[in-house]
Amino acid sequence: MTHNRREFLGRLGIGAAGAGLLSWVPGCAGLPGGFATRHLPRATPAGQGVDPAGVQAFLDGVARVKMELHSLMLVRHGSVVAEGWWTPYGPEFNHWMYSMSKSFTSTAVGLAAAEGKLSIEDKVVSFFPQDLPAQVGEGLAAMRVKHLLMMAAGHAKEPTTEMVGSEDWARVFLGWPVEHTPGTTFLYNSGATYMCSAIVQRVTGQRVVDYLRPRLFEPLGISGIEWETCPRGVNVGGWGLCIPTEGLAKFGQLYLQRGEWRGRRIIPAAWVDEATTFKIQQPQPAQPSRPAEKNDWTQGYCYQFWRATHHAFRGDGAFGQFTLVLPEKDAVVIMTAESHDLQGQLDLVWEHLLPALRDQPFAPVPGAEESLAARLAGLTLPTPAGTGSSPTAGRIAGQEFQLEPNDLGLVAVVFDHEAGASRIRFKSAQGDHVVACGTGGWQRGETALPGSPPRLVSGGASPAGTKFKVAAAAAWKDENTLEAVLRYYETPHHDTLTCHFDGSSVSVAFANSIAGSGPSAKDKRGVLRGKLKAGA
C-alpha cells in the first residue's frame, strides 16, 4: 500500500489490515468519519458485473504506452468498483480540471435557468450594457446564452488569449468580431464559457463556485473546492476548477442518474437531457486519421459536454481530465492525468474497460479481485533514475552559488545532501524557496518557486508568492549532474530541473512537462547560471 493511501485510510480510522475493505465493502456501512454519507458506496467488481481482468488489462495498456495517469475511478451501478492513484497523487487531494470545469459551469447555468434567473434564449448583450462596444453588430446582437453553451458564438477565432491578457475579460469578448451567424458554426471557445460564468454571477450575485456550493457540492458531499477567478472576481468558468477525483465521480454519477441524488432532485432531469444531447457538429478533419465513427472528437457537442462513441457523453479537460458517462452500461469512468494523447486514453477505455462491463452474471478467476486491489493500491509514478549520491554532492554541500541576473529574480542557490534526501534552496529578495527531494521516493512539501507550477492558460493564475503543494525526488545522473523532478500534485504538471556542476560553476535548466522533453522542448525560464560565492 502506498504512503498517501495509508495516510488517507488513517484519517478514516482504517488501518493497513483493513485497507482492502475500503474498495470492496458495499455502501461502506459502519465506516467512521462520515464515509458512508459523504462517499460513494464501494463494492467488489464482480458483484457489480465488472471483470477485474479488464481493469488489469487497462492498467497494462497505460503502462505499455507510457501514458501518465494520476487517478482512475470506475463506478458501476452506483458503486465504486475500482480506484487508484499514482503516487504522489492521492484521493484526498484536489486536481486541476482544465476544461472539465466547463461542465460545472453549464450546470450552474441550468440551475439558474430552473430558478427563473435567466433563460438560455436570453441575449448575451442584455447582461452587459456597460461593456458593449460603441457599435453592436448584428452577430453580437443575435448571440444568446445557448450559443455560448454550444460553442457556437459566431467567432472565427477564439478570443481567450486576448481576454486573459486584459483586466476586463467581458469587454474584450463583446468587442470581438462575430463573423458567423451565432448557432451555426462550432468553435471551441473557453471565452464563451467565461461569459456563462459571468452571466450567472450577474443574475445571482454569487460566483459560480459559491452558487453551486449549496445546490451541488454540499448535497453531493464534495468539499474543499477551489476555482480560479479573473481580475474582476468572476470564476473563469472554462478552466480553473480544482476538485478531488471522487468529486468528479459523484458529478458523473449525478448526471447518469439524470440529476437525482439519494432520492433528492439536484438538477432538473430536463436540463440533464438538454445539456448532454447533440447540439452542433464539430468540423470533420480534412485528413482524418481514423474513421469518423471512432473519433471521439467528432460525435457532436452539447452544452459544455461532448458526445462520445459508444453512445456515451463526457466532460473533459486538457491533458486527460475525464468524466465519462456510459448510460447503456450504467457506468462512470473518471481519469485525471497528464496525457498528451487524449484519444489514445479513451481508446484504452473502449478496448479494455468497456468489455469488462458485463451485462450477464459471471464468476471471476479466483484471486483476480485481490490481485487487482493490490495493484491499484500500489500505483506510483517513477522517480528519476540514477544514484542517491555522488562525490560532487559532498564537495558542494552547503555552498552558495551566486546566480547571474535572471527573469525569475533568483540570486543564489544552495544544495544540501543527506541520506535519502536532497535539498535545493533558491534565494530571492522575497525569501528562500526550498525544495526537499526524496531519493528513490517522493518527498512532499510546498513551494512558491517563481515560474511554478507550469500552466497552459495564464488567466486566473494565483498571485506571485502563492505556495503550491509539491512532491519532489532527485537522483545523480552522473558524477556532476543532479536531476530533480518536482510534481505539483494538485495540478497535472511537473518540472524537471537538471543541475550540472563544473568546478566552481553550476547551471540549472528547467523543463516543464507541458513543453515536453528533448532537444526541441523550450522553457521560457531559460537556464540559471552561477558560481561559488567568493571565499567559499
Secondary structure, DSSP 4 states (H G I P E B T S, - for coil): --HHHHHHHHHTT--GGGHHHHHHSGGGTT-TTTHHHHS--B--TGGGTB-HHHHHHHHHHHHHTT--EEEEEEEETTEEEEEEE-BT--TTS-EE-GGGHHHHHHHHHHHHHHTTS--TTSBGGGG-GGG--SS--HHHHH-BHHHHHTT-SS-SS--HHHHHTSS-HHHHHHTS---S-TTSS----HHHHHHHHHHHHHHHSS-HHHHHIIIIIHHHT----EE-B-TTS-B-SSS-EEE-HHHHHHHHHHHHTTTEETTEE-S-HHHHHHHTS--BPPPPPSS-SS-GGG-TTSS-B-SS-EEETTTEEEEEETTTEEEEEEGGGTEEEEEEE--S-HHHHHHHIIIIIHHHB-SS---PPTTHHHHHHHHHHT-BPPPPPSBS--HHHHHHTTPEEEEPP-TT-EEEEEEEEETTEEEEEEEETTEEEEEEEESSS-EEEEE--TT-S--S--TTPPPTT--EEEEEEEEEEETTEEEEEEE-TTSS-EEEEEEEEETTEEEEEEEETTT-SSTT---TT-EEEEEEPTT-
